């Protein structure tokens, strides 16, 4: 059997019932987290911009928009070792397909596992987190395959149709990262297109269009994505366990690279450090992403408030509630935050490289008149070593939804996600809630 056939068989037959209970609990939690991100994202200016780019959207375009609205909040989950953000792709594809043709709740749960598993594995096969800094956006590269596998599972495609859908998805995949420095960022159009291509591949396969017998075991993947790809990482042990235990959930709006520095600052302040006493902050991070998190705060560019470590540290120090404001209206034009961020210096620290990409960490030094306070953060809130539990997710959901006037949806969403894979009615209500926003 070919690797393509192996992947298709997994996508068709994998059962979430074989996952360990802890991983299934994480799946449900991350499903709720993604629905909440979409509810927030749809009610932001950037979420409305992406919707405006698809007037009269088709069913596939609507799902792609919903996925993008979840992703652009920067509150969605991430698998750090592979560098992919899986649930923002997979949960919208699953719920969108379910709204078209409801399946058994267990198949919906299994479809989410299938999509997340394949997206993370492809990101890993491409070279993991480090390949992003070589010009490959792993999530974009795998989003088409993951969206196709997820939707095809929900819609009940046959083995042959599944192979055709996954083949077409891979043939329309692209991994180029690009550099987007202005708002609104074109990266969200690129992301939406990647998801939509996967859904269109499923539509085509359902209508009889045939894929290609791709030689995934050979060099096809490397040629397609322009980097060395290890296809064995796609298939070794596929279905024997899941990646959910290794996922990170962001506690607020942030890039995962900048999060450890913000959490280190929050820890120092919790111990009594006064922000007004800080004259300078040195932020040391692993070398691969030091340049990325060095971007200065730009009041005209929202993304600098969550990608720049200095900006995020300043918000954490002076207005921690502002971390939950996805729009960033409460912080981006704050003069004190801007001035504080200018006292933050980012440095690459080779000592932190050894644990990367398994651990994305930061070490900060806050200089005051009384001396220097230091804190290293290896496992920030939301990481596998310091996970958000149900109470933590409820807190996050209430806070970020409150900024768009929808705090009352936090408890409802989490409750539906907990019931959706056991109840047809709950699954239908969750899909309806997700689509309506």
N, C-alpha and C positions, 0 to 999 in steps of 0.2 A: 504494500500500500504506500502511496506517495505521501509526502509531508502535507501537501494540500488536502488530500483525502483524510489524513489523520486529524488535521485541524477541523475540517468540516464535520467529521464524526463526533469530535468532542463538542463542537458547537450544537449539534443536534441532540446529543444524548446525555451530556453531563447533567447530573442531578445535584442540586444544592443540598438535598437530604444527606449526601455523603460527607458534607463539610462538617468540621467540628463545631459544636454549639457556639463557642466563642467567636469563630469567624462569621457564623450566620448572624450573630448579634451585631457584629461590626458592619456587615452588609446592610442590615436594616437601618443602623444609625447613619451610615453614609448615604443611604437613599434619602432619608429625611433631610440630611444636611444639604444635599443637592437640590431637592425641591425647594427648600428655604432659600438657597442661593438664587434660584430662578425667580421666586416671588420678590426678592429684593431687587435683583437685576432688572426685571421688567419695569420697575418703578423708579429707575434712575435715568438721567439724561442720556447716558451712553447706551443703556438698554433700549431706550426709545429710538436712538439713532440707528441701531442695527435693525430694528423692526422696520423703520422707514425705508431702509434699503431694499426691502422685499415687499412692496405693495402688492396686494392681491396674491399673497404667497400661496404656493401649492402646499399640500400636506407635508411633503418632504422638506420644503423650505421652512415651514413653520417649526418643525422639530429642530432643524438646524439653528434657527433663531433662538428657540428656547434654550438649546444647549449653550449657545454663545452668551446669552443673558446670564446663565449660571456661571459660566467660566469667567466673564469679565469682572465679576464682583471681587475676584481674588480671595474669596472665602471658601473655595472648593478644595477638595482633598488632593493629595499628591503622594506618589510613591518615590521616595527620594533616591533610592539606588538607581532606578531606571530614569528618573526625571520626568515621568509622565503624570498628567492630571486626569485620571481615568473616569471618575464618576460623572464629571461634567459632560462627557461624551456618551457614556453608556446609559445612565439613568434616563435622560431625555429620549434616547432611541428606544429604550424598553417601554416607557410609559406612552410614548407617541404611537408605537406599533400596537400596543395593547388597546389604545383608544380606537384604533381602526378595526382591530379584530381581537377581541378579548380571548385570552387563553387561560388555562388553569393557573391559579396563583402560584403553584410550585414551579411552573414553567416560567413565569415572570421572574421569580427569584433566581432560577437557574440561568435565565438569559442575562441577568445582571452579572452573575458570576462569570459566565462565558466571556462577556465583553471586557470586563475588568481584567480577567486573567490574560486574555490575548493581547490587550493593549500594553499591559505591563511587560509581558514577555517579549513583545516585539521591541519595545523601548530598550529592554535589557540586551536583546540580540543586536541591536544597532550600536551598542557600545555604552549604554547607560547614561547617567547624568552628564558625564564629561563631553559627550558628543554634541551637546547643545552649543558649547563654545567652539565647535568646529563648523558651525553653520547648519546643523540639522536640528529641527524642532521635533523632538521625539513624539510629542502628543499629536502634532499634525500628521506626522508620518504614519502613526498607527490608528488615528481616529477613523479613517475610512474603513479599514478592516474591522475595527471593533464595532462601529455603528452597524455595519452590514451583518456581522455575526449575531449581534444582539437582536436586531429587528427580525432577521431570518428565523431565529429560534422562537420568538414570540409568534410569528406568523405561520410557523409549522412547515417550513420548506422541506422537501425531500432531500435525500443525500445528494443526488445529482444537482438539484437546484441550489443547494447550499454550496457545493463546490463551485458552481458557475458564479454565484453571487460573490464568494470570497475571492475568486480569481479576478472578476471584474473590479472589485474593490481595490485589490493590490495593483492592478494595471492603471488605475486612476489615482493612485497615491502619490504624494510628493512630500519631501521632508524639509524643503528649504525654510530656513528660519527668518531671514530678512532682518532689517533694522528699522524700527518704527519709532521716530522721535517726536512726532507731533500728534495732537489730538483733533478729532477722534482717530484712534489708532486703526490702521488698515489690517492689523493682525487679526482683528475680530472678523473681518470679511474672509480672510484666509482660513480661519478656524471654521467658520460656518460652512464654507465651501467643502472642506474636508469631510465634515459630518454628512453634508447633503450628498456628496458623491457615494458614500457608503450606502445610504438609503436608496439612492437611485439604482445602485447595483442590484439591490434586492428586488426592486420593482422590475428591473429588466429580466432577472432570472425567473421571476414568477410568470413573466410573459413569454418565456421560452428562449430568451437570448442566451447564447452559449459563451462560456468563458474559454480560457486557454489553459492547456495542461502545463502550468508553470513548473519549472524545475527549481523548486525552492531549496532542495537539498544541494544543488549546485551553486553557481555564482549569480543566479538571477537577482536575488535580493540585494547583493552588493552593488551590482550594476544599476539597479533601479534607484537606490538611495545614495549612491556615490560614496559610501563608506564600507569598511569591512564589516560584514554581518555574519554572526555565528548562528546558523539556522537551528543547531541543536538546542539552543536556549528556548526556542519556540516549542519544542516537543518533549524534551526530557522530563519525564515524570508528570506530563500533562494530565490533570485530573486527579492526581494522587493527593494533592493538597491545594490550598489556595493562598493567594498573596494578601488576603485582607488583613492578616495580622501585622503586615509590614507597612500598611498605609498610614499616612499622617493626615490629621484633620486640622486645618488652620483654626485658631481660636478667634480670629477677627480678620479684617481685610489686610492682607500682607503678602508679599512674596515670601516663599519659604526660606529663601536665602537670607533675607533681612530679619526674619522672625527671632532667631536666637539673640541678636543684639538687643532688640526691644525687650525681650523677656529678661535678659540680664539687667537691663536698666530698671525694669519694674521690680526685680528682686532687690536691688540696692535701695530703691526708694521705700519698699516695704520694710526694710530694715532700719529706716530712719534717715537716709540721705535726703537732704533738701535740694530740690532742683535749682533753687536760686543760688546755691553755694558752688555750683559746678562751673569751673572756668574753661575746661576742655575735656573732651571725651575721645579717647583713641579706641577704635573698633578694629579688632583683628579677626580676619576671616580666612577660610581656605583660599589658596591662590586661584583656583579655577574661576571663582565668581567674584573676586575682589573688585575687578573693574566694573562689573555690573552694579554692585551695591554702592559704588562710589559716586553715582550720579547725584548732583546737588538738587535740592528742593527747588522746583520751578513752579511758581503760582499759576502758570498757564498750562501746566501739564500734570494732570491728576496722577498719572502712573508713577511720577517721581516720589509721591507720598508713600508708596508701598514697595517700590523697588530699591530706593535709596535707604541705606542703613542709617545714615545721619538723620534723615527726615523722620524715619520711623522711631528712632530713639528719642528725638525731640518731642514727637507726639506722645510717646509713652511717658515721658517725663512731665510734660506740662498739661496735657489734656488726654488722659488715658481713655476716657469715654469716646474721644474722637477716633480711636482705632476701629470702632464698630461702625463708623459712618462711611459707608461704601462710596457715597458721592464725594466725600471729603469737604463738603461745604463748610463744616465747622472748624476746619484746621488750615486749609490750603492758603488762605489769605491772612492768617494770623501772624502778625509781625514778630511776636515773641518766639513762636515756633521756628520761623525762618531764621532769626538771629541765633537761636540755640543750635539749629542744624549746622550753621556755619562754624560752630565751635567743635564740630565732630569731624574726626579724620579717620578714614578707612585705610587699613594697611593689610597687605597679604602676609599671612603667617605660615611659613612652611611647616611649622610644628603641628598645625591643624590639618595638614594635607593627608597624613597617614590614614586617618579614619574616614576620609572622604572617598567615595560618595555615600557610604553606609550611614555616616553621621555628618550632618551639616551643622556646624557649631560656630560659636563666636566667643571671643574674650574681649571684655571692655575694661578700660581704665578711666576712671572719672577723677580728674584733678580738682581739688578744692584747696582753700587756704590752709586747711588742717592736714592735708596730705593727699595721698592717692588711694582710692578704693578700687578693688579689682573683683571681677566676677567672670567666670567662664560658664557658658551655657551649652551643654551638649545635647540635652533632651528637653527642648522647650515644650510648653504646653501644647498638647495635640499630637506629639510624636509618639511612636510605639512605646518608647520608654517612659512616657508621661502622658498617657492618653486622656482624651476628653471622654468622660462617662456620660450616662444619660442626663445627669444633672448639669454637667458642663455644657452639653449640647443645648439643653433647654435655656440655659443662661445666655449662650451665644445667640441662639435664635431670637430670643426676646429682645436682646439689645440691638441686633442688626435690623430686625424687622421694625423696631420702634422708630428708626430714622426715616422709614418710608411710610409710617403711619399704619402698619399692619401687624403690630405686636400680638394682636389677638389670634393670629394664625399659627403662632409657635406651637402651642400645646396641641392644637388640632392636627397639624402636619406630623408631628412626632408620633401621635397616637395612631394615625392612619398608616404610617410607615411600619409601625410595629405589628399592625394587623393585616397589612395588605397581602402577605404571602400565605395567609391562612384563610382569607375570606374574599370571595368574589366581589362582594359589595364594597368592602374597604379598598380593594385594589381599584375598582372603578371610581370611587370617590377621590382617591389619591391622584389618579390619572386626570380626572376632571379638574381638580384643584391646581395641579401642575400646569395644565393647558390654559386655565383661565387667568391666573395671576392678577 
